[in-house]
Amino acid sequence: MLALVGAHYHFRRVVPVALRPLFGKTEFWISLKTGSKSEARLSAMALHARTSALFRTARTMTDPAQNKPITKDDLLALVWI
């Protein structure tokens, strides 16, 4: 979702309920640092794809030896790849 906050657009994405303990938040708010709606839409589409991939990975990635969910540190490492 795009939201105009002041003069700049922001991207907002709700974190799925099951993944909230991993991320420690209920949603992502990211400034797109642009007042242009067309630029903001392009950036938002890219962020939507990236967060979708991140959520998919968080749901499926486990430690095969212990069959436990990934840690917050594992997720942070994925975000910055």
C-alpha positions, 0 to 999 in steps of 0.5 A, a space after each residue: 500500500 502507498 501512503 502519502 505522508 507529508 510530501 513523500 510516499 511510504 510503503 506499508 506492508 502488514 506482517 502475517 500474524 504467524 510471522 510477527 514473533 519472528 519480525 517483532 512487528 505487525 507491519 513494515 513502513 518504509 519511506 520511498 523518499 519521493 513525492 512522485 506517485 509513479 516513482 513510488 508505485 515502481 518502488 512499492 512494487 519492488 518492495 512488495 515482491 521482496 517482502 513476499 519472498 521474505 515472508 515465503 522464506 520465513 514460512 518454509 526455512 527451518 533448521 533440518 537438524 532440529 526442525 525449528 523456525 529460523 531466528 530473527 538474526 537469520 531473517 535480518 541476514 536475508 533482508 540485507 542480501 
